[in-house]
């Protein structure tokens, strides 16, 4: 029995939901090989060969997991991670030919969630992806459970906006906004505090469940992406305004 047949049998025994994987890799052959194996394993994929291409994709899509090379034509992946974290919640698997222990430590300290040195066996890559996705699902479930404890309501409606608390889904005029888990948690927190300024520190500690320290800049980035996804503009009945003192306020105009 060949490797592919064995792998297909293994996949059939595992009940793993489909996920969307963004691969940022400048080696075209490696990119296509990884894409082929991930798709065979039931995953959807997006491909970028530069950080610029990755940013363009992230403006339109919200992947569930990112495979990130470090040495790319237009920059260093580790230096890009802070900007990425402001746009997307998905965990990052660093895949790099920089394979010494010091490089692995640098990658994890810079914000990578796991590190796979090159060259690697593609079966190991797929296995790592599955493990990371399983952990991410567990994290999302814990976040959904924590949000559900904050209100007895299971559905919250504010004008054209509808929040399904149990599913962690937000709808505008019936259209799913495809919010990431943290974007939904931010919106949920603001809606629960409608009319009141919520500081960036409060939002960070509520959503990220970590001490704020100097990390509140990611709140600004996530709020900006949230506004864009909701299509908020000067004509919207739904507003998320920035308040003096680094706070945010949610309101909706009642008809």
CORRAVEN-V420968 format. One record per pair of residues at least 12 apart in sequence whose C-alpha atoms are under 6 Angstrom apart, sorted by the first residue. I is the first residue (numbers start at 1). GAP is how many residues later the second one is. If there is no record, write none. Layout:
# CORRAVEN-V420968
I;GAP, I;GAP
This chain:
# CORRAVEN-V420968
18;25, 19;24, 19;45, 20;24, 20;25, 20;43, 20;44, 21;24, 21;42, 21;44, 21;45, 22;23, 22;24, 22;25, 22;41, 22;44, 23;24, 23;43, 23;44, 24;24, 24;25, 24;44, 24;45, 25;24, 25;44, 26;23, 64;26, 65;25, 65;26, 66;26, 67;25, 67;26, 67;27, 68;26, 68;27, 69;25, 69;26, 69;27, 70;26, 86;132, 86;135, 86;136, 91;22, 92;20, 92;21, 93;20, 93;21, 93;22, 94;21, 95;21, 95;22, 96;21, 96;22, 97;20, 97;21, 99;18, 160;12, 160;13, 190;60, 194;56, 194;57, 195;55, 195;56, 196;53, 197;50, 197;51, 197;52, 198;49, 198;50, 199;48, 200;16, 200;46, 200;47, 237;15, 237;16, 238;14, 239;12
